[in-house]
Amino acid sequence: MKEIRKLRRFQAPVWSEPVVMEMGGPGERGILVPESEDEIKATVGEAESYIPRQMRRQAPPKLPELSQPQVLRHYLHLSQQNLGMEENIEIGTGTATMKYSPKVNEMLVRLPQVTEVHPLQNEQTIQGILEIVYQLDMFLREISGLDRFTFQPSGGSLATFTNACLFRAYHGSRGELPQRDEVITTIFSHPCNAATARAAGFKVITLMPDENGYPDAEALKSACSERTAGLMITNPEDTGIFNPKVKTFTETVHAVGGLCFYDQANANGLLGITRAKEAGFDACHFNLHKTFSSPHGSFGPGCAGYGVSEELSKFLPVPVVTFDEEAYHLDYARPHSIGRVREFFGNIPAVVRAYAWIRSLGAEGLLESSRVAVINNNYLSKLLLEIPGVVRHYDENEFRLELTRFSWEKLKEDTGCGTDDVRRRMTDYGLQGHFMSHHPWIVPEPFTPEPCETYSKEDIDYFAAVLKQISHEAYTNPELVRTAPHNATTHKPDSAPLNDPKKWAMTWRAYVRK
């Protein structure tokens, strides 16, 4: 690979910043709330009288007391130590797509018509929001071929759990749930497919790949029986290999009375090219925060569009947004619904961004975005395979879609430096290093870059040049890579606490106790 240009120098600011709970002091205030006027006090009484006695705290919460400058200083220090989408080339985040969200979309979700709306308002006062939700539903119906969508799930994992619950509801309505207690998935599908099926009470059968990286079709036939509730599968899988025989898979499962769910969390290479319906699926989901503009993040800004066939639509979570040719409504009168999977009717800012992104691109633009994502990935693949130490398993499938699972297996064997070492060293060059892949590591020392349509040729060239430099360092000075990072705020973690639940602390209170 020809050098494109000199790598940029990067040195992150490092602040020995305490957690906010350890900051401030008694009496510090960010704002002084004025006292209520006597007339108001006399009219409304004491504020605490409106809180039921059993809900009142015995003592005030032990919150930090800080001034406005202290708060600003603290969070600005933290922000300076981060590498975000708009600060670096965010190609390397595994199977979690990081694409640029157009700033006009960010402006839209900051409008008071979005930020000031409350989901408990009367539906007649939120007709504009409901119209956007309904129209996005219609867009995804066209993109997928399915018949009805909900945006209540907060991300891909909750969408797959919603699907597992619909599997239960469907088979329960037919009196077959006690019999149908098995869900089939594949080892290279997103792990949430197996995890959520198990959480919903199913036994999980996992198919391994054949010598070419495809899920084994004969193993699927052997796994299918009268006990099969359904199939939950990602395609292309996390290898980037698209299974061209996926219709045969859905037909095999349908033949024994099972349902088929298509995990399309990473649909960047599929829009306008393939549809879930034509592949024989009964349900699918898209991540609005991966494919459709919203920044990635499941538990905060995340949102998934979960869609089903007409036969399954009666089981969708409530409420469903409907339109009677005059007004939009929140339909709760759905006796077969599985109920809520999250509060209200979806993450509206994520819905608005997705709606705006699709409207701005149109059908031709969506198709073009997928074509560019595929071209970007295969161009990057060509560059990476020229780097010493990089391996690509299942290489008979030379063409991949919008991602490829590579391996640093050869680098590890030759130098002792593996994917975790390379990941940390990347941050020394100002690149986000979270590009390893989820467990299990069927592909040894994996990394899964995903250069979706956001990135230019220059971006991809630079990203590959950084990895080439790190490979050179590993072969000439492996200790430099193993002890990385040197210029970033991250560090090499001690794995011992990670493997000891007794040392975990998910909250400040838990940390103080331990």
Number of C-alpha atoms within 10 A of each C-alpha: 13 7 12 11 10 9 14 10 9 13 14 18 13 14 12 8 13 9 9 15 12 11 15 16 11 8 9 13 15 13 9 6 7 6 7 9 8 9 9 10 12 10 8 10 12 11 8 9 10 9 10 8 9 7 7 11 8 7 6 7 7 7 11 15 18 20 15 12 9 17 15 11 12 17 12 11 15 14 11 14 15 16 19 15 17 10 11 15 22 27 29 23 20 22 27 21 26 27 26 18 20 13 8 12 20 18 10 16 18 13 10 9 12 16 12 9 13 11 14 8 9 11 15 11 11 18 14 15 20 22 17 17 26 21 14 23 23 15 19 21 20 14 19 25 21 24 20 23 28 25 30 27 28 26 28 28 22 22 30 28 22 25 29 27 22 24 27 24 21 21 20 14 11 8 11 16 18 10 13 22 21 24 28 25 25 24 22 28 22 25 17 18 30 25 15 21 28 17 13 16 14 21 18 20 18 18 20 18 17 13 11 13 20 23 25 16 18 11 14 21 13 8 18 23 17 15 19 25 30 28 29 26 26 23 23 26 26 22 26 24 23 19 15 11 12 19 15 13 23 21 17 18 22 20 13 16 17 25 24 26 26 27 29 24 26 27 22 27 28 23 20 18 11 14 19 24 20 11 20 19 26 23 29 29 29 25 31 30 29 29 25 23 25 27 22 24 15 19 11 11 17 23 31 29 26 29 30 28 18 13 10 19 21 20 24 27 25 25 21 23 21 15 13 7 6 6 13 20 20 15 12 13 10 16 10 16 19 18 16 15 18 15 13 15 21 21 21 23 21 26 27 22 25 27 23 22 21 17 14 12 13 13 15 10 16 22 17 17 20 23 21 20 24 24 19 23 25 20 15 21 22 13 18 22 15 13 19 17 23 21 22 20 18 17 10 10 14 12 15 19 25 32 31 28 26 24 24 24 20 17 22 18 11 15 19 16 26 23 21 20 23 24 24 25 27 24 24 22 25 23 24 23 23 20 24 23 23 16 11 10 14 12 20 18 22 28 28 24 27 31 34 29 21 17 19 14 12 11 16 18 19 19 25 23 22 20 21 21 15 24 23 15 17 25 17 11 13 18 15 16 25 19 13 21 21 17 18 23 18 16 12 12 8 8 8 9 11 11 10 9 9 9 13 13 13 8 9 11 9 11 11 8 8 10
